[in-house]
Each structure stands twice: as C-alpha cells, then as structure tokens.
Amino acid sequence: MKPKIKTPFFSVSPKSYLIGQDLLDLARITDKLAEKIESTIFFAAPPTELLNIINNTKNVIVTSQSADGLGLGKGMGRPLLESLKEIGVQATFINHMEAQLTFKEIIAAINKARDLEIVSIVCVDTAEEARVIAHANPDIILCEPNQLIGTGQTSDDKYVHETMKEIKKVNPNILIMEGAGITCGSDVSRIIKLGADGTGVSSVLAKDCNKEELLKDLFNGLK
C-alpha cells in the first residue's frame, strides 16, 4: 500500500557523499527524530544502500535516488521499480538534475510507480517543466532551479509562486516540494510559509559535523 504523506513533509538526501556505516548512522539519527514529529520524512539513498536502511529504520519512507520505469527485460544499469518494490522501497525520485531522464522515460517511471504503489517525486527545473509534468499526475513535484542545487542559495519567492501556480492550475492534488539551497530551519520555515507542501536537504547535511543538531533545526522549521 502506498504510504500516506503528512504535510509539511521533508526529504533527507545525502546524495553519494555517505555510504556504508556513515550513511546508516545518519539514517538512524533521522529515523529517531522522525518518530517525534507529525510530518512525513523521506530518506533517500543509493540503490546499494537501500535494503540495509530499510532493515534498520521504521519511521522514515526509504526512497530511491532514481528509478527506471521501462520494466523487466534487457535493460541494464539502472534500478528497476520492480526491484525497488521487491526490497520494500516506498518512494523514488525521478529525473533529478544528476540523473536526468528523457520525457518518455519520466512518464514511464511515473506510471510504473503508480502501478506499484510507490510514491513518485519528479524533479523539474522551470515553471514550464512543472506545468508539463503535472499533466502526468505524479504524487510530488520537486521544483528547484538547476543552477542553485548545491549552492546554499534558496529559490526566490517569485520562482516558488510561479511553479506552485503552474502545477495547481493543472492538478491541485499534486503535492509540491520546493528545494535548492536549504541550509537551516529558517529556510525550511520560509518555504513552508510560501505555500509549499514540503522541502528537503542534501549536501549541506552530509558535510556537516553535527548532523543531529542540524536535522533538529531543519525539522523545527516544519512547525
């Protein structure tokens, strides 16, 4: 069964900065803090780390960094949604800037995720892209300007309002995640106050020396 998402939600995505025990330690910290809040918390990891995280957490939605929706067959090298479902993955990012897909592949992944009851989080760069992808009815659209990813600079108010407006015109039921440059709780609070359903953090958390304190601050911003 597809998990229900409690807003405002938050995504913890250390990308590929952490692996093995370091990544598992962060997953456990995130899981411990997630137990104490009402919001849904996603935790994203590389394919080889997913099963270990699933087996050691219970309060986060373990999420794949990417997925292939073309189905079983001769394909090679990308995580199949069927394989992710088999090990218990409940959500996946689709079309992140660092793992971009063709439009045909994006649509196939959204549809396959829907069939398998996996939450689809589709990444877009512009308001125009957001409008187009909204017609495919993913569960969540993540809006973040490509040029701001990893810079520590957040999207401006105009971008947030424009992307949300374009998505809601097509389908008001799609949840909207606004990302890029989130570094602290005040960034989270600002994005939520602007009307987004969720946001997230990536490299800044992976590089921080006191990950638990930073996560506490970020989660406080959800309130």
Rosetta blueprint (number, residue, H / E / L):
1 M L
2 K L
3 P L
4 K L
5 I L
6 K L
7 T L
8 P L
9 F E
10 F E
11 S E
12 V E
13 S L
14 P L
15 K L
16 S L
17 Y L
18 L L
19 I L
20 G H
21 Q H
22 D H
23 L H
24 L H
25 D H
26 L H
27 A H
28 R H
29 I H
30 T H
31 D H
32 K H
33 L H
34 A H
35 E L
36 K L
37 I L
38 E L
39 S L
40 T L
41 I E
42 F E
43 F E
44 A E
45 A E
46 P L
47 P H
48 T H
49 E H
50 L H
51 L H
52 N H
53 I H
54 I H
55 N L
56 N L
57 T L
58 K L
59 N L
60 V L
61 I E
62 V E
63 T E
64 S E
65 Q L
66 S L
67 A L
68 D E
69 G L
70 L L
71 G L
72 L L
73 G L
74 K L
75 G L
76 M L
77 G L
78 R L
79 P L
80 L E
81 L H
82 E H
83 S H
84 L H
85 K H
86 E H
87 I H
88 G L
89 V L
90 Q L
91 A E
92 T E
93 F E
94 I E
95 N L
96 H L
97 M H
98 E H
99 A H
100 Q L
101 L L
102 T L
103 F H
104 K H
105 E H
106 I H
107 I H
108 A H
109 A H
110 I H
111 N H
112 K H
113 A H
114 R H
115 D H
116 L L
117 E L
118 I L
119 V E
120 S E
121 I E
122 V E
123 C E
124 V E
125 D L
126 T L
127 A H
128 E H
129 E H
130 A H
131 R H
132 V H
133 I H
134 A H
135 H L
136 A L
137 N L
138 P L
139 D L
140 I E
141 I E
142 L E
143 C E
144 E L
145 P L
146 N H
147 Q H
148 L H
149 I L
150 G L
151 T L
152 G L
153 Q L
154 T L
155 S L
156 D L
157 D H
158 K H
159 Y H
160 V H
161 H H
162 E H
163 T H
164 M H
165 K H
166 E H
167 I H
168 K H
169 K H
170 V H
171 N L
172 P L
173 N L
174 I L
175 L E
176 I E
177 M E
178 E E
179 G L
180 A L
181 G L
182 I L
183 T L
184 C L
185 G H
186 S H
187 D H
188 V H
189 S H
190 R H
191 I H
192 I H
193 K H
194 L L
195 G L
196 A L
197 D L
198 G E
199 T E
200 G E
201 V E
202 S L
203 S H
204 V H
205 L H
206 A H
207 K H
208 D L
209 C L
210 N L
211 K H
212 E H
213 E H
214 L H
215 L H
216 K H
217 D H
218 L H
219 F H
220 N H
221 G L
222 L L
223 K L
